[in-house]
Amino acid sequence: MAAKMKRTRTPGIYKRGGRYVVVWRHRGKQHKSFHRTYEEAREAKGRRQAGDSRPASKVRFSDYFDEWIESYAGRTARGLADRSRDLYRRAINDHALRRWGGWRLSDIEPTDVRALYADLRVREVSTSRLRLLRTALSALFTTALEDGIVRMNPVTGVRISPAANAPSADDEPVGRPLTRGELARLLAALPARWRLFFEFLTHTGLRISEAIGLTWEHIELGNRPRVLVREQVYNGKRGRLKSRQGRRDIPLSSAMAERLRALRPEADESSRKPVFVTDAGTELNRPNLAGRVLKPAAKAAGLTVERDGKRVAWVSFHTFRHTCASGMLGYRRRLKSFDRDERPQGVLQLGPHLPVEGVQIRPLGSYLPPSGLKKEVGRIEPERTVDLLALDLESRPRVEIKELEEVAKEALEFDPAAMRIFRRV
């Protein structure tokens, strides 16, 4: 027979055996909660009086997850992509469900999340997989918070500790762009068949999924050559872009446009066929392209770091995006340093994009004919970082701008796929 509840000096708190019971009503129904000490019971009673009268949910983590993963619509108007749903399902199934499956959802606290991260670190789960798990769990608990099942999101504020064998910032050049010399070595080490593709990545800054998904119908090679970024291919599936901001038009230099014209048969001008394909004419596969083309070339070019006693290539597809962005940032920052009256109408970029700290601009006066540009380019030493020449392009005919590009290409003895004429911003 259950022990009888005894009143305490606080109304609504009773003692039964060695535990304290808080009694309250929610929507006309009586509820009870049990606590180890009188102080804990008083704290719980205070929360009830403050308005938090909702009883703790008994929903299990596994039950809620099964329903949530099928119905979750994302946090934005775009909804949740099928591939993201699959990634969330796999992350929680592999790491959280086996640990918390039988727990009440409301019983999971930040300390439990931190312990889960620590255990996965011991099992040498990668940081990228931990971040994916954190994103999935945060979305799940945010929805549970909106549903009134939990009182807080236990994932919020819990950090992922760095891996024990993580390389230092000095040893790991992740996230940095290629310098002009590094890019030249890498392009030289690539098979000739693939150089245009990687020059195109540097020239446009496209994500690898966007470049693989690019079709001829989204490339305009007329008077205003440009790339229309409208879709991508991810894990072999063609679909919409990563975000609304991903939908954009990217201008192409005349040199890059000419090379693409040579690549495209006339019959494929409006074709849905991919621009870049394998030797067999099929769609590119990202892992194969990285393992068979990019990584071997990066190793041959000496772009490696040491990991676990081995030299591995640090260059990834995203490195080319960083390389493109760094050159654009360098241009915009330094162009702002000109006075309004002295600011040139555009900048002719010679060679690939460089890191911001290595970019300089030299103003060359109000007008410079192609012959004058050839002399200026000839003064550039290979080891120096002067790669931008400021030109006044106002009222300059397009044919002359094209001639300037050809002069720069010949003088540098390098095919500057990333060379562009930048209009004033």
HUKA-V562505 format. One record per pair of residues at least 4 apart in sequence whose ideal C-beta (glycine too) atoms are under 7 Angstrom apart, sorted by the first residue. I is the first residue (numbers start at 1). J is the second residue. D is the distance in whole Angstrom. If there is no record, write none. Layout:
i=I j=J d=D
i=I j=J d=D
This chain:
i=3 j=16 d=5
i=3 j=17 d=4
i=5 j=14 d=4
i=5 j=15 d=7
i=5 j=16 d=5
i=5 j=21 d=6
i=6 j=14 d=6
i=6 j=15 d=5
i=7 j=14 d=6
i=8 j=13 d=5
i=8 j=14 d=6
i=8 j=15 d=6
i=8 j=38 d=7
i=10 j=42 d=6
i=10 j=45 d=6
i=12 j=22 d=6
i=12 j=23 d=6
i=12 j=24 d=6
i=12 j=45 d=6
i=13 j=20 d=6
i=13 j=22 d=6
i=13 j=41 d=5
i=13 j=42 d=7
i=13 j=45 d=6
i=14 j=21 d=5
i=14 j=23 d=7
i=15 j=20 d=6
i=16 j=21 d=5
i=19 j=34 d=5
i=19 j=35 d=7
i=19 j=36 d=7
i=20 j=35 d=5
i=20 j=37 d=7
i=20 j=38 d=6
i=20 j=41 d=4
i=21 j=32 d=5
i=21 j=34 d=6
i=22 j=32 d=7
i=22 j=33 d=5
i=22 j=35 d=7
i=22 j=41 d=5
i=22 j=44 d=5
i=22 j=45 d=5
i=22 j=48 d=7
i=23 j=30 d=7
i=23 j=32 d=6
i=24 j=31 d=6
i=24 j=48 d=5
i=24 j=53 d=6
i=25 j=29 d=7
i=25 j=30 d=5
i=26 j=31 d=6
i=26 j=53 d=4
i=26 j=54 d=6
i=26 j=55 d=6
i=31 j=55 d=4
i=33 j=44 d=6
i=33 j=56 d=7
i=35 j=40 d=4
i=35 j=41 d=4
i=35 j=44 d=6
i=36 j=40 d=6
i=38 j=42 d=6
i=39 j=43 d=6
i=40 j=44 d=6
i=41 j=45 d=6
i=42 j=46 d=6
i=43 j=47 d=7
i=44 j=48 d=7
i=45 j=49 d=6
i=46 j=50 d=6
i=47 j=52 d=5
i=48 j=52 d=6
i=48 j=53 d=5
i=54 j=148 d=6
i=56 j=106 d=5
i=57 j=104 d=7
i=57 j=105 d=6
i=57 j=106 d=5
i=57 j=149 d=4
i=58 j=104 d=6
i=59 j=63 d=6
i=59 j=64 d=5
i=59 j=104 d=7
i=59 j=105 d=5
i=59 j=149 d=6
i=60 j=64 d=7
i=60 j=102 d=6
i=60 j=103 d=7
i=60 j=104 d=6
i=60 j=105 d=7
i=61 j=65 d=6
i=61 j=100 d=4
i=61 j=101 d=6
i=61 j=103 d=5
i=61 j=105 d=5
i=61 j=108 d=7
i=62 j=66 d=7
i=62 j=97 d=6
i=62 j=101 d=4
i=62 j=102 d=7
i=63 j=67 d=7
i=64 j=68 d=6
i=64 j=105 d=5
i=64 j=144 d=6
i=64 j=149 d=7
i=65 j=69 d=6
i=65 j=92 d=6
i=65 j=97 d=7
i=65 j=140 d=7
i=67 j=71 d=6
i=68 j=72 d=5
i=68 j=140 d=6
i=68 j=143 d=6
i=69 j=85 d=7
i=69 j=88 d=6
i=69 j=89 d=5
i=72 j=80 d=6
i=72 j=139 d=7
i=72 j=143 d=6
i=73 j=79 d=5
i=73 j=80 d=6
i=74 j=78 d=7
i=74 j=79 d=5
i=74 j=80 d=4
i=80 j=84 d=5
i=80 j=85 d=5
i=81 j=239 d=7
i=82 j=86 d=6
i=83 j=87 d=6
i=83 j=234 d=6
i=83 j=235 d=6
i=83 j=237 d=7
i=84 j=88 d=6
i=85 j=89 d=6
i=86 j=90 d=6
i=87 j=91 d=6
i=87 j=132 d=6
i=88 j=92 d=6
i=88 j=136 d=4
i=89 j=93 d=6
i=90 j=94 d=6
i=91 j=95 d=6
i=91 j=129 d=7
i=91 j=132 d=5
i=91 j=133 d=4
i=91 j=136 d=5
i=92 j=96 d=5
i=92 j=97 d=6
i=92 j=136 d=5
i=92 j=137 d=7
i=93 j=97 d=5
i=95 j=120 d=6
i=95 j=133 d=5
i=96 j=100 d=6
i=96 j=116 d=7
i=96 j=133 d=7
i=96 j=137 d=6
i=97 j=101 d=5
i=99 j=116 d=6
i=100 j=108 d=6
i=103 j=107 d=5
i=103 j=108 d=6
i=105 j=144 d=6
i=105 j=149 d=6
i=105 j=150 d=6
i=106 j=149 d=6
i=106 j=150 d=5
i=108 j=112 d=5
i=108 j=154 d=5
i=109 j=154 d=5
i=110 j=114 d=6
i=110 j=154 d=5
i=110 j=157 d=7
i=110 j=158 d=5
i=111 j=115 d=6
i=112 j=116 d=6
i=112 j=154 d=7
i=113 j=117 d=7
i=113 j=154 d=5
i=113 j=155 d=6
i=113 j=158 d=5
i=114 j=118 d=6
i=114 j=158 d=5
i=115 j=119 d=6
i=116 j=120 d=6
i=117 j=121 d=6
i=117 j=130 d=6
i=117 j=158 d=7
i=117 j=160 d=6
i=117 j=161 d=7
i=118 j=122 d=7
i=118 j=161 d=7
i=119 j=123 d=7
i=120 j=125 d=4
i=120 j=130 d=6
i=121 j=125 d=7
i=121 j=161 d=6
i=121 j=163 d=7
i=125 j=129 d=5
i=125 j=130 d=6
i=127 j=131 d=6
i=127 j=160 d=7
i=127 j=163 d=6
i=128 j=132 d=7
i=129 j=133 d=6
i=130 j=134 d=6
i=130 j=160 d=5
i=131 j=135 d=6
i=131 j=160 d=7
i=132 j=136 d=6
i=133 j=137 d=6
i=134 j=138 d=6
i=134 j=155 d=6
i=134 j=160 d=7
i=135 j=139 d=7
i=136 j=140 d=6
i=137 j=141 d=6
i=137 j=155 d=5
i=138 j=142 d=6
i=138 j=153 d=6
i=138 j=155 d=4
i=139 j=143 d=7
i=140 j=144 d=6
i=141 j=145 d=6
i=141 j=150 d=6
i=141 j=153 d=4
i=141 j=154 d=6
i=141 j=155 d=6
i=142 j=146 d=7
i=142 j=153 d=6
i=143 j=147 d=6
i=144 j=149 d=4
i=144 j=150 d=5
i=145 j=150 d=5
i=145 j=152 d=7
i=145 j=153 d=6
i=162 j=166 d=5
i=167 j=171 d=4
i=167 j=172 d=4
i=167 j=305 d=7
i=167 j=307 d=7
i=168 j=172 d=7
i=171 j=305 d=6
i=172 j=305 d=6
i=173 j=305 d=7
i=173 j=314 d=5
i=174 j=314 d=7
i=175 j=322 d=6
i=176 j=322 d=7
i=177 j=319 d=7
i=177 j=322 d=4
i=177 j=323 d=4
i=177 j=326 d=4
i=177 j=353 d=7
i=177 j=355 d=5
i=178 j=182 d=4
i=178 j=183 d=4
i=178 j=186 d=7
i=178 j=319 d=6
i=178 j=323 d=5
i=179 j=183 d=7
i=179 j=354 d=6
i=179 j=355 d=6
i=179 j=358 d=7
i=180 j=184 d=6
i=180 j=351 d=6
i=180 j=352 d=6
i=180 j=354 d=5
i=180 j=387 d=7
i=181 j=185 d=6
i=182 j=186 d=6
i=182 j=303 d=6
i=183 j=187 d=6
i=183 j=202 d=7
i=183 j=323 d=7
i=183 j=352 d=5
i=184 j=188 d=6
i=184 j=414 d=7
i=185 j=189 d=6
i=185 j=301 d=4
i=185 j=302 d=7
i=186 j=190 d=7
i=186 j=297 d=6
i=186 j=298 d=6
i=186 j=301 d=5
i=186 j=303 d=6
i=186 j=315 d=7
i=187 j=195 d=6
i=187 j=198 d=7
i=187 j=199 d=7
i=189 j=297 d=4
i=189 j=300 d=4
i=189 j=301 d=4
i=190 j=194 d=5
i=190 j=195 d=5
i=190 j=198 d=6
i=190 j=293 d=7
i=190 j=297 d=5
i=191 j=293 d=7
i=194 j=198 d=6
i=194 j=293 d=5
i=195 j=199 d=6
i=196 j=200 d=6
i=196 j=259 d=6
i=196 j=263 d=7
i=197 j=201 d=7
i=197 j=276 d=5
i=198 j=202 d=7
i=198 j=320 d=6
i=199 j=203 d=6
i=199 j=417 d=3
i=200 j=204 d=6
i=200 j=211 d=7
i=200 j=256 d=7
i=200 j=417 d=7
i=201 j=206 d=6
i=201 j=211 d=6
i=201 j=317 d=7
i=201 j=320 d=4
i=202 j=320 d=5
i=202 j=323 d=5
i=202 j=324 d=6
i=202 j=352 d=6
i=202 j=353 d=7
i=202 j=417 d=7
i=202 j=418 d=5
i=203 j=256 d=5
i=203 j=417 d=5
i=203 j=418 d=5
i=204 j=227 d=6
i=204 j=250 d=5
i=204 j=324 d=7
i=205 j=321 d=5
i=205 j=324 d=3
i=205 j=325 d=6
i=206 j=210 d=4
i=206 j=211 d=4
i=206 j=229 d=7
i=207 j=232 d=7
i=207 j=321 d=6
i=208 j=212 d=6
i=208 j=286 d=6
i=208 j=317 d=4
i=209 j=213 d=6
i=209 j=232 d=4
i=209 j=233 d=6
i=209 j=234 d=5
i=210 j=214 d=7
i=210 j=229 d=6
i=210 j=232 d=5
i=211 j=276 d=7
i=212 j=233 d=5
i=212 j=283 d=7
i=212 j=284 d=5
i=212 j=286 d=7
i=213 j=231 d=5
i=213 j=232 d=4
i=213 j=233 d=4
i=213 j=238 d=6
i=214 j=218 d=6
i=214 j=227 d=7
i=214 j=274 d=7
i=214 j=275 d=5
i=215 j=271 d=7
i=215 j=272 d=5
i=215 j=273 d=6
i=215 j=274 d=6
i=215 j=275 d=7
i=216 j=264 d=6
i=216 j=268 d=5
i=216 j=269 d=6
i=216 j=270 d=7
i=216 j=271 d=5
i=216 j=273 d=6
i=216 j=275 d=6
i=217 j=270 d=5
i=217 j=271 d=6
i=217 j=272 d=6
i=218 j=227 d=7
i=218 j=228 d=4
i=218 j=230 d=5
i=219 j=227 d=6
i=219 j=260 d=6
i=219 j=275 d=6
i=220 j=224 d=7
i=220 j=225 d=6
i=220 j=226 d=5
i=220 j=228 d=7
i=221 j=225 d=5
i=221 j=257 d=5
i=221 j=260 d=6
i=221 j=261 d=5
i=225 j=251 d=7
i=225 j=252 d=4
i=225 j=254 d=7
i=225 j=257 d=4
i=226 j=249 d=5
i=226 j=250 d=6
i=226 j=251 d=5
i=226 j=252 d=6
i=227 j=250 d=5
i=227 j=252 d=6
i=228 j=249 d=6
i=229 j=241 d=7
i=229 j=246 d=6
i=229 j=247 d=6
i=229 j=248 d=5
i=229 j=250 d=7
i=230 j=247 d=6
i=231 j=238 d=6
i=231 j=239 d=7
i=231 j=240 d=6
i=231 j=241 d=7
i=232 j=239 d=7
i=232 j=241 d=6
i=233 j=237 d=7
i=233 j=238 d=5
i=233 j=283 d=7
i=234 j=239 d=7
i=241 j=246 d=4
i=241 j=247 d=6
i=242 j=246 d=5
i=252 j=256 d=5
i=252 j=257 d=5
i=253 j=257 d=7
i=253 j=405 d=7
i=253 j=419 d=5
i=253 j=420 d=5
i=254 j=258 d=6
i=254 j=402 d=5
i=254 j=405 d=6
i=255 j=259 d=7
i=255 j=405 d=6
i=255 j=409 d=7
i=255 j=416 d=7
i=255 j=417 d=7
i=255 j=419 d=6
i=256 j=260 d=6
i=256 j=417 d=6
i=257 j=261 d=6
i=258 j=262 d=7
i=259 j=263 d=7
i=260 j=264 d=6
i=264 j=268 d=6
i=264 j=269 d=7
i=268 j=273 d=6
i=274 j=283 d=5
i=276 j=284 d=6
i=277 j=281 d=5
i=277 j=282 d=6
i=277 j=283 d=7
i=277 j=284 d=7
i=278 j=282 d=5
i=278 j=284 d=6
i=284 j=289 d=6
i=285 j=289 d=6
i=286 j=290 d=6
i=287 j=291 d=6
i=288 j=292 d=6
i=289 j=293 d=5
i=289 j=294 d=6
i=290 j=294 d=5
i=290 j=295 d=6
i=290 j=317 d=7
i=291 j=295 d=6
i=293 j=297 d=6
i=294 j=298 d=6
i=294 j=315 d=7
i=294 j=317 d=7
i=295 j=299 d=6
i=295 j=313 d=5
i=296 j=300 d=6
i=297 j=301 d=6
i=298 j=303 d=4
i=298 j=313 d=4
i=298 j=315 d=4
i=299 j=304 d=6
i=299 j=313 d=5
i=303 j=313 d=6
i=303 j=314 d=6
i=303 j=315 d=5
i=304 j=311 d=4
i=304 j=312 d=6
i=304 j=313 d=5
i=304 j=314 d=6
i=305 j=312 d=6
i=305 j=314 d=5
i=306 j=310 d=7
i=306 j=311 d=6
i=307 j=312 d=5
i=315 j=319 d=5
i=318 j=322 d=6
i=319 j=323 d=6
i=320 j=324 d=7
i=321 j=325 d=6
i=322 j=326 d=6
i=323 j=327 d=7
i=323 j=352 d=7
i=323 j=353 d=5
i=324 j=328 d=7
i=324 j=353 d=5
i=325 j=329 d=6
i=326 j=330 d=6
i=326 j=353 d=6
i=326 j=354 d=7
i=326 j=355 d=5
i=326 j=356 d=5
i=327 j=331 d=6
i=327 j=349 d=7
i=327 j=353 d=2
i=327 j=354 d=6
i=327 j=359 d=7
i=328 j=332 d=6
i=329 j=333 d=6
i=329 j=356 d=5
i=330 j=334 d=6
i=330 j=354 d=7
i=330 j=356 d=4
i=330 j=359 d=3
i=331 j=335 d=6
i=331 j=347 d=6
i=331 j=359 d=7
i=331 j=388 d=7
i=331 j=422 d=6
i=332 j=336 d=7
i=332 j=425 d=6
i=333 j=356 d=7
i=334 j=359 d=6
i=334 j=361 d=5
i=335 j=343 d=7
i=335 j=347 d=7
i=335 j=361 d=7
i=335 j=425 d=7
i=338 j=342 d=5
i=338 j=343 d=4
i=339 j=343 d=7
i=343 j=424 d=7
i=344 j=363 d=6
i=344 j=390 d=4
i=344 j=391 d=6
i=344 j=392 d=5
i=345 j=392 d=5
i=345 j=393 d=4
i=345 j=394 d=4
i=345 j=424 d=5
i=346 j=391 d=6
i=346 j=393 d=4
i=346 j=421 d=6
i=346 j=422 d=5
i=346 j=423 d=5
i=346 j=424 d=6
i=347 j=361 d=6
i=347 j=388 d=5
i=347 j=390 d=5
i=347 j=391 d=7
i=347 j=422 d=5
i=348 j=389 d=5
i=348 j=391 d=5
i=348 j=404 d=6
i=348 j=408 d=7
i=348 j=421 d=6
i=349 j=387 d=7
i=349 j=388 d=6
i=349 j=418 d=7
i=349 j=419 d=5
i=349 j=420 d=5
i=349 j=422 d=7
i=350 j=377 d=6
i=350 j=387 d=5
i=350 j=389 d=7
i=350 j=408 d=5
i=350 j=412 d=6
i=350 j=416 d=6
i=350 j=419 d=6
i=351 j=387 d=5
i=351 j=412 d=6
i=351 j=414 d=6
i=351 j=416 d=5
i=351 j=419 d=7
i=352 j=416 d=7
i=352 j=418 d=5
i=353 j=418 d=6
i=354 j=358 d=4
i=354 j=359 d=5
i=354 j=385 d=6
i=354 j=387 d=6
i=358 j=385 d=4
i=359 j=387 d=6
i=359 j=388 d=6
i=360 j=385 d=6
i=360 j=386 d=5
i=360 j=388 d=6
i=361 j=388 d=5
i=361 j=390 d=5
i=362 j=386 d=6
i=362 j=389 d=6
i=362 j=390 d=6
i=363 j=390 d=4
i=364 j=368 d=5
i=364 j=376 d=6
i=364 j=389 d=6
i=364 j=390 d=6
i=364 j=391 d=6
i=366 j=392 d=5
i=367 j=392 d=6
i=368 j=372 d=5
i=368 j=373 d=5
i=368 j=391 d=6
i=370 j=374 d=6
i=370 j=403 d=5
i=370 j=404 d=6
i=370 j=407 d=5
i=372 j=376 d=7
i=373 j=377 d=6
i=373 j=404 d=6
i=373 j=407 d=5
i=373 j=408 d=7
i=374 j=378 d=6
i=374 j=407 d=5
i=374 j=411 d=5
i=376 j=389 d=6
i=377 j=407 d=7
i=377 j=408 d=6
i=377 j=411 d=4
i=377 j=412 d=6
i=378 j=411 d=6
i=380 j=384 d=6
i=380 j=386 d=6
i=393 j=401 d=7
i=393 j=421 d=7
i=396 j=400 d=5
i=396 j=401 d=6
i=398 j=402 d=6
i=399 j=403 d=7
i=400 j=404 d=7
i=401 j=405 d=7
i=401 j=421 d=6
i=402 j=406 d=7
i=403 j=407 d=6
i=404 j=408 d=7
i=405 j=409 d=6
i=405 j=419 d=6
i=406 j=410 d=6
i=407 j=411 d=6
i=408 j=412 d=6
i=408 j=416 d=7
i=408 j=419 d=6
i=409 j=415 d=6
i=409 j=416 d=6
i=412 j=416 d=7
